[in-house]
């Protein structure tokens, strides 16, 4: 996605008169990174609103939070842990899990993700997220399923639940990183 943003930035950026190659390339890079930074900031704000209630009066977030909360009321039970820190010293890693609790009556480990989406097209489920969640599951409780809840950053109210199967292969990928 980041590479695509850079390519698009290059395609829509015109060279300024007397601009040397280095300056032109920096402007393209900066424009391409701006989209990534904006997406990351949106995700951070959305995550904080879900986890801590921070920014719940943020006009930009309200349509996305409304959809999430409507889904959560019917799908999630009370968390047994939220923003739970853990460490696995024997493996040399740790992390912070967004949610441990019930999803449709089953105990799971969940990571909230945000992603732009297009109407009618499925979300993308990137393998590095599977590796991250395999590590989270191993650090919290290996018996629990690991799930991404992907919240659209472009279609208010849209989200998708993705359970990561084949955890062993994602765990192996994590250990090779």
C-alpha positions in Angstrom: 0.0 0.0 0.0 2.8 2.4 0.9 4.5 1.6 -2.4 1.3 2.4 -4.3 1.0 5.7 -2.5 4.5 6.6 -3.6 3.8 5.7 -7.2 0.6 7.7 -7.1 2.4 10.7 -5.6 4.9 10.5 -8.4 2.2 10.4 -11.0 0.3 13.4 -9.7 3.3 15.6 -8.9 4.6 18.0 -11.5 8.2 19.1 -11.5 8.7 22.7 -10.6 10.8 25.0 -12.8 14.5 24.8 -12.1 13.9 21.9 -9.6 16.8 19.5 -9.4 16.3 15.7 -9.3 16.9 15.4 -5.6 14.4 18.1 -4.6 11.8 16.7 -7.0 12.2 13.2 -5.5 12.0 14.6 -1.9 8.7 16.3 -2.8 7.3 13.0 -4.3 8.5 11.1 -1.2 6.9 13.6 1.2 3.6 13.6 -0.6 3.6 9.8 -0.7 4.4 9.6 3.0 1.7 12.2 3.9 -1.0 9.7 2.9 0.6 7.0 5.0 1.0 9.3 8.0 -2.7 10.4 7.7 -3.8 6.8 7.6 -1.7 5.9 10.6 -3.0 8.9 12.6 -6.6 8.0 11.8 -5.9 4.4 12.9 -4.3 5.6 16.1 -7.2 7.9 16.9 -9.8 5.2 16.1 -7.9 2.7 18.3 -7.7 5.1 21.2 -11.4 5.8 20.9 -12.2 2.1 21.0 -9.8 1.2 23.8 -10.1 4.2 26.1 -13.0 6.2 24.9 -10.6 9.0 23.9 -11.8 11.2 21.1 -15.4 9.9 21.1 -16.5 13.5 20.4 -14.2 13.7 17.3 -16.5 14.6 14.4 -14.3 12.7 12.0 -14.4 9.5 14.0 -18.1 9.4 15.0 -19.5 7.7 11.9 -16.8 5.0 12.2 -17.3 4.6 16.0 -21.1 4.4 15.6 -20.7 1.4 13.2 -18.1 -0.3 15.5 -20.2 0.2 18.6 -23.4 -1.1 16.9 -21.4 -4.3 15.9 -19.7 -4.6 19.3 -22.9 -4.5 21.2 -24.2 -7.6 19.5 -20.9 -9.5 18.9 -18.6 -8.8 21.9 -19.0 -9.7 25.5 -17.2 -8.0 28.3 -13.5 -8.2 27.8 -11.4 -10.3 30.2 -8.5 -8.0 29.2 -8.2 -4.8 27.2 -4.8 -3.4 26.2 -3.1 -6.2 28.0 0.7 -6.1 28.0 2.5 -9.4 28.0 6.0 -10.7 27.6 7.5 -14.0 26.4 11.1 -13.8 27.7 12.0 -17.3 26.4 11.1 -16.2 22.9 12.4 -12.6 23.3 9.3 -10.6 22.5 6.2 -9.0 24.1 3.4 -6.8 23.1 0.0 -5.3 23.9 -3.2 -7.1 23.0 -6.2 -5.0 22.1 -8.9 -7.3 23.4 -9.2 -10.7 25.0 -12.8 -11.8 25.6 -15.8 -13.3 23.8 -16.7 -12.8 20.2 -20.0 -14.4 19.3 -19.8 -16.5 22.5 -16.2 -17.8 21.9 -13.2 -16.6 23.9 -10.7 -15.0 21.4 -7.7 -12.6 21.1 -8.6 -9.6 18.9 -6.5 -6.9 17.3 -8.3 -3.8 16.0 -7.1 -2.7 12.5 -8.2 0.1 10.2 -7.9 0.0 6.5 -9.3 1.9 3.5 -11.8 -0.1 1.6 -13.8 0.0 -1.7 -17.5 -0.8 -1.7 -18.1 -4.4 -2.7 -14.5 -5.4 -2.4 -13.1 -7.5 0.5 -10.5 -6.1 2.9 -6.9 -7.2 2.4 -5.6 -9.5 5.1 -1.8 -9.0 5.1 0.4 -12.0 6.2 2.4 -9.8 8.6 -0.8 -9.2 10.6 -1.2 -13.0 10.8 2.3 -13.3 12.2 1.7 -10.5 14.7 -1.5 -12.2 15.9 0.1 -15.7 16.1 2.7 -14.1 18.4 -0.1 -12.4 20.4 -2.0 -15.6 20.8 1.1 -17.5 21.8 1.9 -14.8 24.4 -1.6 -14.7 25.9 -3.1 -18.2 25.5 -2.2 -20.6 22.7 -5.6 -22.3 22.8 -7.5 -19.1 21.9 -8.4 -18.2 18.3 -6.8 -15.0 17.0 -8.9 -12.5 15.1 -8.5 -9.2 13.3 -11.4 -6.8 13.4 -10.7 -4.6 10.4 -12.6 -1.3 10.5 -12.9 0.7 7.2 -11.4 4.1 7.3 -13.3 5.1 4.1 -16.8 3.5 4.5 -18.3 4.4 7.9 -19.9 1.5 9.6 -18.1 -1.2 7.6 -16.0 -3.7 9.4 -14.9 -7.3 8.9 -13.9 -10.0 11.3 -11.1 -12.2 10.1 -10.0 -15.3 12.0 -6.4 -16.3 11.3 -6.2 -20.0 10.6 -2.8 -21.9 10.2 -1.3 -20.1 13.2 1.7 -22.4 13.1 2.8 -21.1 9.7 2.3 -17.5 10.8 4.2 -18.2 14.0 7.1 -19.6 11.9 7.0 -16.4 9.8 7.2 -14.4 13.0 10.2 -16.3 14.3 12.1 -15.6 11.1 11.6 -11.8 11.4 
